[in-house]
Amino acid sequence: MNKGLKDIWNDVKYFLIPYAVVLLTCLVIKLNFTKDEIYFAVNSRHTTWQDTLAPYVTDLGNGWTTVSLAAILLLFNFRKSFLLASSYALTSITAQGLKFIFDAPRPKLYFAKQLDKIYFIKGTDQLSYHSFPSGHTVTAFSTSMVILYFLKKKQWGTLLFIVACCVGYSRMYLSQHFFEDVTIGSIFGFLVTIIWLYWVDNKAFLHHPTWGRGLLSSKQTN
């Protein structure tokens, strides 16, 4: 299995086109507003329904969500389960390494002297350290790319992009991360996953018939 640039483009264009527009918008925002201004612009806009939904949306970028999906895929297709699990492992471990290298403060610590100005959603735990990059955003974009890679109808890429963006926004909405953490996290998750998928999935062993089975089909065969 050898994929060229044209194949890659066809696989991701429904994700990449809106993503490019959003990244350009993010660049414009960053050039015109400070880190503090962007944070408070998000933090000052809260509604009851968003307060209720945000914790659930953010969980879509939780590592356990991706691990659970990989475990389900293991029942039906070893190759797909491996691709999802390995993509998550690679991006997650690297992102965690970057978190400790940069050791950036999260909003709660960064604005320690201005906490009275910040709106925190009741019932949420506010972390203080390792803000950059946003691990949930990395995972959301990475997992979305792998799912899109599996789908025959690549038009679903736009919906997957929207879901990934919602996870990223939820991290800012919950005051767990800054705009910069989320933006760079999305780029990291997207690029590393794309490179990994097109490198590892060109390995011949992954296309052996055995890898096309899962635990359920293997049991039926035995």
C-alpha positions in Angstrom: 0.0 0.0 0.0 1.6 3.2 -1.2 -0.2 6.5 -1.0 1.0 9.7 -2.7 0.3 13.3 -2.0 -2.9 13.2 -4.1 -4.2 10.4 -2.0 -3.4 12.2 1.2 -5.1 15.3 -0.1 -8.3 13.4 -1.0 -8.3 11.8 2.5 -8.1 15.0 4.5 -9.4 17.8 2.3 -12.8 18.0 3.9 -11.0 18.4 7.3 -8.1 20.5 6.1 -9.9 23.2 4.1 -12.1 24.5 7.0 -9.1 23.9 9.3 -6.9 26.2 7.2 -9.6 28.9 7.4 -9.9 28.6 11.1 -6.1 28.6 11.6 -5.9 31.8 9.5 -8.6 33.3 11.7 -6.7 32.3 14.8 -3.5 33.9 13.4 -5.4 37.2 12.8 -6.8 37.1 16.4 -3.4 36.4 17.9 -1.8 39.3 16.0 -4.5 41.7 17.1 -5.2 40.7 20.7 -3.1 39.8 23.7 -3.2 36.5 25.6 -5.1 38.1 28.4 -7.6 39.8 26.1 -8.4 36.6 24.3 -8.8 34.7 27.6 -11.2 37.1 29.1 -13.2 37.4 25.8 -13.9 33.7 26.1 -14.4 33.7 29.9 -16.8 36.6 29.9 -19.3 34.8 27.6 -21.1 32.0 29.5 -24.5 30.5 29.3 -26.3 27.9 31.4 -26.5 25.4 28.5 -22.8 25.7 27.7 -21.9 25.3 31.3 -23.8 22.0 31.3 -22.4 20.7 28.0 -18.8 21.8 28.2 -17.6 19.1 30.6 -19.2 16.4 28.4 -17.7 17.9 25.2 -14.3 18.1 26.8 -14.4 14.4 27.7 -14.4 13.6 24.0 -10.8 14.6 24.1 -10.0 12.5 27.1 -7.5 9.8 26.6 -9.9 7.2 28.0 -12.3 7.9 25.2 -9.8 7.1 22.6 -8.5 4.0 24.5 -12.1 2.8 24.7 -12.6 3.3 21.0 -9.4 1.4 20.3 -10.6 -1.5 22.6 -13.9 -1.7 20.7 -12.1 -1.8 17.3 -9.9 -4.6 18.7 -12.9 -6.8 18.6 -13.4 -6.2 14.8 -10.1 -5.1 13.2 -6.6 -5.4 14.6 -5.1 -3.0 12.1 -7.6 -0.2 12.8 -7.2 -0.7 16.6 -3.5 -0.5 16.3 -3.5 2.6 14.2 -5.8 4.4 16.6 -3.9 3.3 19.7 -0.5 4.0 18.3 -1.5 7.4 17.1 -2.9 8.3 20.5 0.2 6.9 22.2 2.6 8.9 20.0 0.8 12.2 20.2 -0.1 11.9 23.9 3.3 10.9 25.1 5.0 13.6 23.1 2.4 16.2 24.2 3.0 15.3 27.9 6.7 15.7 27.3 6.2 19.2 25.9 4.0 20.0 28.9 6.8 19.3 31.3 9.4 21.0 29.1 7.5 24.3 28.9 5.8 23.9 32.3 3.4 26.8 31.5 0.9 28.0 34.1 -2.8 27.4 33.5 -5.3 30.3 33.9 -5.9 29.6 37.6 -2.2 30.1 38.4 -1.5 32.7 35.7 -4.3 34.9 37.0 -3.8 34.1 40.6 -4.1 37.8 41.6 -7.3 38.2 39.5 -9.3 35.2 40.4 -12.2 37.4 41.4 -12.5 38.5 37.7 -12.7 34.9 36.4 -15.8 32.8 36.0 -15.3 29.1 37.0 -18.0 26.5 36.3 -19.2 25.0 39.6 -18.1 21.4 40.1 -15.0 21.6 37.8 -11.5 20.9 39.1 -9.1 23.7 38.1 -5.5 22.6 37.4 -2.6 25.0 37.8 0.4 23.6 35.8 1.4 22.1 32.4 -0.9 24.2 30.3 1.0 24.1 27.0 -0.1 22.4 24.8 -3.6 21.3 25.4 -3.6 17.5 25.7 -7.3 17.1 25.2 -7.1 19.2 21.9 -4.1 17.1 20.7 -6.1 13.9 21.3 -9.3 15.3 19.8 -7.6 16.3 16.5 -5.5 13.1 16.4 -8.5 10.8 17.0 -10.6 12.7 14.5 -7.9 12.2 11.8 -7.7 8.5 12.5 -11.4 8.1 12.3 -11.5 10.0 9.1 -8.7 7.8 7.7 -11.0 4.8 8.3 -14.1 6.3 6.7 -14.9 5.7 3.1 -17.0 8.9 2.9 -14.4 11.6 3.5 -17.1 14.3 3.6 -17.5 13.3 7.2 -14.2 15.1 7.7 -16.0 18.5 8.2 -18.1 17.1 11.0 -15.1 15.6 12.7 -13.3 18.9 12.4 -16.2 20.7 14.1 -16.2 18.1 16.9 -12.5 18.5 17.4 -12.9 22.3 17.5 -15.6 22.0 20.1 -13.3 20.0 22.3 -10.6 22.7 21.9 -13.0 25.5 22.7 -14.3 23.6 25.7 -10.8 23.6 27.2 -10.8 27.4 27.0 -14.4 27.7 28.2 -13.6 25.6 31.3 -10.6 27.8 32.0 -8.2 24.9 31.7 -6.2 26.3 28.8 -5.3 29.4 26.8 -6.0 30.1 23.2 -2.4 29.4 22.3 -2.4 26.0 24.1 -5.4 24.9 22.1 -4.3 26.3 18.7 -0.8 24.7 18.8 -2.3 21.5 20.3 -4.6 21.2 17.3 -1.7 21.7 14.8 0.4 19.2 16.7 -2.3 16.5 16.8 -3.2 17.0 13.2 0.3 17.0 11.7 1.9 14.2 13.8 -1.0 11.9 13.2 -1.0 12.4 9.5 2.7 11.8 9.2 2.4 8.7 11.5 -0.5 7.2 9.6 1.0 7.5 6.2 4.3 6.1 7.4 3.2 3.2 9.5 0.2 2.1 7.4 2.5 1.7 4.4 4.2 -1.2 6.3 3.3 -4.5 4.6 2.7 -6.4 7.8 -0.4 -4.3 8.6 -2.0 -5.5 5.4 -1.6 -9.2 6.1 -5.1 -10.9 6.3 -4.5 -11.6 10.0 -4.5 -7.8 10.8 -7.8 -7.4 9.0 -9.5 -9.6 11.6 -10.5 -8.9 15.2 -10.9 -10.8 18.4 -14.5 -11.7 17.5 -13.7 -12.9 14.0 -10.6 -14.8 15.3 -12.7 -16.7 17.8 -15.2 -17.6 15.1 -12.4 -18.9 12.9 -11.1 -21.0 15.7 
